[in-house]
Amino acid sequence: MTLYLSKRNNPSSFRALTGLSLEQFDYLLPLWTTQWIETMEYQTVTGKYRWNRRHSSYKNSRLPTPADKLFFIMMFIKQAPTQEMHGTVFGMAQPTVNTWIHVLLPILYATCAHNTFLPARTPDEFRMYLSALPHDADSLPESLFFYHDAVERPIERPIDADEQRFLYSGKRKRHTVKNTAITNASNRVVYLSPTHQGSTHDKRVADEEQYTIGMPFPEHSRVYEDRGFIGLLWNQITIERPHKKLPNQQLTREQKDENRLHAQKRVVIEHVFGRIKRFRIVKDVLRLKVHMVDDMIMQICCGIHNCVIHMKSV
């Protein structure tokens, strides 16, 4: 019996290991299986182009079925173990674990992408999402409220001195990378910016990516964001920001009450970030070295979160 089959008998342990309940895992499994089969038609497990032999699992394989493979990669994303530890759990050598990780991560990304679970990454994609929203007067409230914030995650200290200075965040006192994100009232991540160094100011990221100007937001839309975006221009929508304390002045009681109410509304996106960071691979220091893998992993975690949100709404 494989580790996957043994853990299915213990739902609480299964969720703690993968971050998904059995129902959520079973919802994602057929989508994953389809993508796995399509990928293996033209690619080998080592990532090379497939010329002759059709893919088939060995009888002594530690991951004989697509379900075992999905369990393997979801457990890696949720727990963020060292490859040596992951190999010990699954009965593999570290090089074999490394091979499987770099094969399965792109397949999981493609699964989320082909089923529209990934957030928009460019202004054009975000514009297409907004254009598909209802724009009439009877629009539901959840299509009118958006929440805007930035999220940082730690990375290993680079070896190169120039890269160390480039990626060092004085606010976090460590080396980090950053994305800005927009969520809706349904907790879905609808936009995720490209990855920037952690020292970049939140507003500067938004200015460089240009996803706030010229967007077809529905009428009466409202965006909640924090003081990190003061001065950011949006396109004919209502912006809700907290009051900022000026030098040598104090906020009035009314301003403090309004700030408190704003924080209660804006906490939606903080809860979304908290759910995404239950996957420890975006909370702990990332040890994978492949170029842009940190950006892909953040997209995957947002895509899995959106998949769970979509499943609850179906």
Sequence and secondary structure as in RCSB ss.txt:
>XXXX:A:sequence
MTLYLSKRNNPSSFRALTGLSLEQFDYLLPLWTTQWIETMEYQTVTGKYRWNRRHSSYKNSRLPTPADKLFFIMM
FIKQAPTQEMHGTVFGMAQPTVNTWIHVLLPILYATCAHNTFLPARTPDEFRMYLSALPHDADSLPESLFFYHDA
VERPIERPIDADEQRFLYSGKRKRHTVKNTAITNASNRVVYLSPTHQGSTHDKRVADEEQYTIGMPFPEHSRVYE
DRGFIGLLWNQITIERPHKKLPNQQLTREQKDENRLHAQKRVVIEHVFGRIKRFRIVKDVLRLKVHMVDDMIMQI
CCGIHNCVIHMKSV
>XXXX:A:secstr
  HHHHHHT HHHHHHHHSS HHHHHHHHHHHHHHHHHHHTTB TTS B  S      TT SS SHHHHHHHHHH
HHHH   HHHHHHHHT  HHHHHHHHHHHHHHHHHHHHHTT S B SHHHHHHHHHTS  STT  GGGTEEEEEE
EEEEB   SSHHHHHHHEETTTTEEEEEEEEEEETTS EEEE   EETTS HHHHHHHHT SSS    TT EEEE
 GGGTT   SSSEEE      TT    HHHHHHHHHHHHHHHHHHHHHHHHTTSTTTTS B   STTHHHHHHHH
HHHHHHHHHHHHH 
